[in-house]
Amino acid sequence: MDDIQTLLDREQIRDCIARLARGEDRRDAELIKCCYWQEAKLDFGIFTGSLAEYQAWVVPGSPAVPLTLHTLGQSLIELHADSAAVETHVTSYHRIDMGEQHRDVVIGGRYLDRLEQRGAEWRIVQRTMIYDWVSDYGQSADWSKGLMGTPFKTKHSVGAARGDFSETFFKQLNTG
C-alpha cells in the first residue's frame, strides 16, 4: 500500500506543478492560488515576495508580454512524509512587445519547489527559479493568419494568454 500511496503523492505533485504552469500562462488567479499554500514565498530572481504580491505581479502580467508558454520537463521528487523537495525543468517562451515589433525569447531553467501535504492535498510553500540559459530569437513571425503559408480554417487555432479556445474547451467538458 505504501508504494501505491507514493505513486499517488508523486502524481498529485506533478499535477500541482502542471496546473500552476497553466495558471501562469493563462493569468488565472484562482488556478495559481490553489497551487500554493497561503504563506508561500517565491523567488524568481527578478521578483521575490509573498503569494499575494506574486499574484499582483503575474496575473495582470506586463502589457509588453502578451503571451507566455511554460513547458515542463522531468521532475525529480524527493518525498519526506508530508513534505517534498522537487526540481522541475522548464522551458518558457515569451512574446515581447517592443513597440514596433514583437520578439520571441525562450528561457531554460529549473523550478526548485518545496511542497507540503496538508490533509490529502499537496501545494507549494516555497518556489525558487534557477535560470540556466536564455535565447532571443529576434523578431516574431506573424503566425496569427496561418502556418507556413497555409491559412487557418478555424478561429480557435490561435492561442492567447486569455480568451482563447482552451478556456471554453475545459468548460465544455465540465458542463457536457
Secondary structure as GFF3:
##gff-version 3
##sequence-region A 1 176
A	DSSP	alpha_helix	2	26	.	.	.	ID=ss1
A	DSSP	alpha_helix	29	33	.	.	.	ID=ss2
A	DSSP	beta_strand	36	43	.	.	.	ID=ss3
A	DSSP	beta_strand	48	50	.	.	.	ID=ss4
A	DSSP	alpha_helix	51	58	.	.	.	ID=ss5
A	DSSP	beta_strand	67	80	.	.	.	ID=ss6
A	DSSP	beta_strand	83	97	.	.	.	ID=ss7
A	DSSP	beta_strand	102	118	.	.	.	ID=ss8
A	DSSP	beta_strand	121	139	.	.	.	ID=ss9
A	DSSP	beta_strand	146	147	.	.	.	ID=ss10
A	DSSP	beta_strand	150	151	.	.	.	ID=ss11
A	DSSP	three_ten_helix	155	157	.	.	.	ID=ss12
A	DSSP	alpha_helix	165	175	.	.	.	ID=ss13
###
